[in-house]
């Protein structure tokens, strides 16, 4: 549906291309970069727009049927999908493999900052913790320790209320387990679950 809306404004039929592909297009008189991928584990596209034209493009999109999404709904969707966010799941405390961003890493490319560390973690299966979802019995504070019994096994990094209850993202020690693990997060109970946006490579095999 998103491609159809863009086609109405651009006057061109966008070809089917792999995820992450991008091209410059014109929406009426505004040049934008069209990228395949919604930023979540759902089909869609992303438009990269100059700041000074953002309001104009927003208006054009809503006029052809796009439904605006507020920040609160976006946060709910990203947490349910498992997309890590800066200052929450993406900090200096965690590496990309722990954050479930295996699909964004190249193990074939030559030298880049952190390449040796990432390659070593993959080769020797050294990922000590990983990002997963957690269904919660209630709202709890970010940063709360995740426990199994009296043992600390992780940390809560995001939390939101959804139509189906409360949901969060947690880093869990690899040796503690994965989906199905019953945990205590602060003063609420939870169950660890997989989320669609993340991949964990050798854990998924």
Buried (B, 14 or more C-beta within 10 A) or exposed (E): EBBEBBBBBBEEEBEEEEEEEBEEBEBEEBEBEBBBBBBBBEEEBBBEBEEEBEEBBBEBBEEEEBEEEEEEEEBBBBBBBBBBEEEBBBEEEBBBBBBBBBEEBEEEEEEEEEBEEBEEBBEEEEBEBBBBBBBBBBEBEEEBEBBBEEEEBBBBBBBBEEEEEBBBBBBBBBEBBBEEBEBBBBEBBBBBBBBEBBBBBEBEE
